[in-house]
């Protein structure tokens, strides 16, 4: 099984979507209208971005009159953070191996 959920990270990879997640986390919830008032994109663009976040489970949607209310799914966000931490640890280990190889080469070249 892959360490990373590509669909999840494709959704998070967009800076507008990350800003939307920040706003939803700060406010607890929001609609496409309230989010578009805080972002430099149209309400229609916000709705499309929210759809992408919904498809990967990062937000929950609840009908609220004529609007739809969005909230961040804490469990899915925690899953994304765990994946990021795992990737970071994996890269730290790779960088340590590269450092040891470089140090060994440097040591051998001094002989």
VENURRA-V941318 format. One record per residue. N is the residue number from 1. RES is the residue in three letters. PSI is psi in degrees with one decimal (none if undefined). OMEGA is omega as a letter, one per 40 degrees, with the letter a starting at -180 (999 if undefined). D_CENTER is the distance of its C-alpha to the mean C-alpha in Angstrom with 1 decimal. Layout:
BEGIN
N/RES/PSI/OMEGA/D_CENTER ; N/RES/PSI/OMEGA/D_CENTER
END
This chain:
BEGIN
1/UNK/139.1/a/19.6 ; 2/UNK/144.7/i/16.7 ; 3/UNK/-31.3/a/14.6 ; 4/UNK/137.7/i/11.4 ; 5/UNK/101.9/a/10.6 ; 6/UNK/-39.5/i/10.6 ; 7/UNK/-42.4/i/10.3 ; 8/UNK/-46.3/a/7.1 ; 9/UNK/-25.1/i/5.6 ; 10/UNK/-42.1/i/7.9 ; 11/UNK/-44.7/a/6.7 ; 12/UNK/-24.5/a/3.3 ; 13/UNK/-19.2/a/5.9 ; 14/UNK/126.5/a/8.2 ; 15/UNK/-33.2/i/9.1 ; 16/UNK/-40.8/i/10.8 ; 17/UNK/-38.5/i/8.2 ; 18/UNK/-40.4/i/6.3 ; 19/UNK/-38.8/i/10.0 ; 20/UNK/-42.8/i/10.7 ; 21/UNK/-42.3/i/8.5 ; 22/UNK/-46.5/a/10.3 ; 23/UNK/-42.6/i/13.5 ; 24/UNK/-39.7/i/13.3 ; 25/UNK/-41.0/a/12.8 ; 26/UNK/-38.1/a/15.6 ; 27/UNK/-11.6/a/17.8 ; 28/UNK/-32.1/a/17.3 ; 29/UNK/170.4/i/17.4 ; 30/UNK/165.2/i/18.0 ; 31/UNK/168.8/i/19.4 ; 32/UNK/-37.3/a/18.9 ; 33/UNK/-49.3/a/22.0 ; 34/UNK/-34.8/i/21.0 ; 35/UNK/-40.2/a/17.6 ; 36/UNK/-25.9/i/19.4 ; 37/UNK/-17.6/a/21.9 ; 38/UNK/1.0/a/19.3 ; 39/UNK/155.3/i/17.7 ; 40/UNK/36.6/i/19.6 ; 41/UNK/163.2/a/19.2 ; 42/UNK/164.6/i/21.4 ; 43/UNK/-38.5/i/21.1 ; 44/UNK/-39.7/i/21.2 ; 45/UNK/-41.3/i/18.2 ; 46/UNK/-44.0/a/16.3 ; 47/UNK/-40.0/i/17.6 ; 48/UNK/-44.2/i/16.4 ; 49/UNK/-40.6/i/12.8 ; 50/UNK/-36.1/i/13.1 ; 51/UNK/-41.8/i/14.7 ; 52/UNK/-41.9/i/11.8 ; 53/UNK/-36.0/i/9.5 ; 54/UNK/-41.8/a/12.7 ; 55/UNK/-32.0/i/13.4 ; 56/UNK/5.6/i/10.6 ; 57/UNK/13.0/a/11.5 ; 58/UNK/-18.2/i/8.8 ; 59/UNK/152.8/i/11.8 ; 60/UNK/143.6/a/15.5 ; 61/UNK/134.3/i/18.1 ; 62/UNK/128.2/i/21.6 ; 63/UNK/138.1/i/24.4 ; 64/UNK/84.3/a/25.9 ; 65/UNK/-127.9/i/29.0 ; 66/UNK/-10.5/a/28.4 ; 67/UNK/174.4/i/24.7 ; 68/UNK/131.1/a/21.7 ; 69/UNK/129.7/a/20.0 ; 70/UNK/139.1/i/16.3 ; 71/UNK/146.5/i/14.9 ; 72/UNK/137.5/i/11.6 ; 73/UNK/106.8/a/12.1 ; 74/UNK/-38.4/a/12.2 ; 75/UNK/-42.1/i/12.8 ; 76/UNK/-36.9/i/9.9 ; 77/UNK/-41.1/i/7.5 ; 78/UNK/-36.9/i/10.0 ; 79/UNK/-42.2/i/9.9 ; 80/UNK/-42.5/i/6.3 ; 81/UNK/-42.0/i/7.7 ; 82/UNK/-40.6/i/10.9 ; 83/UNK/-43.5/i/9.9 ; 84/UNK/-42.9/i/8.7 ; 85/UNK/-40.4/i/12.0 ; 86/UNK/-41.8/i/13.9 ; 87/UNK/-42.3/i/13.1 ; 88/UNK/-43.5/i/14.0 ; 89/UNK/-41.2/i/17.2 ; 90/UNK/-43.9/i/18.1 ; 91/UNK/-35.5/i/18.0 ; 92/UNK/-43.3/i/20.0 ; 93/UNK/-41.6/i/22.5 ; 94/UNK/-44.7/a/22.9 ; 95/UNK/-36.5/i/23.5 ; 96/UNK/-40.6/i/26.0 ; 97/UNK/-42.9/i/27.8 ; 98/UNK/-41.4/i/28.0 ; 99/UNK/-44.8/i/29.4 ; 100/UNK/-40.0/i/32.0 ; 101/UNK/-46.0/i/33.0 ; 102/UNK/-41.0/i/33.4 ; 103/UNK/-38.3/i/35.4 ; 104/UNK/-41.3/i/37.6 ; 105/UNK/-45.2/i/38.3 ; 106/UNK/-41.6/i/39.2 ; 107/UNK/-44.6/i/41.4 ; 108/UNK/-33.4/a/43.2 ; 109/UNK/-22.9/i/43.8 ; 110/UNK/-20.0/a/45.5 ; 111/UNK/none/999/48.0
END
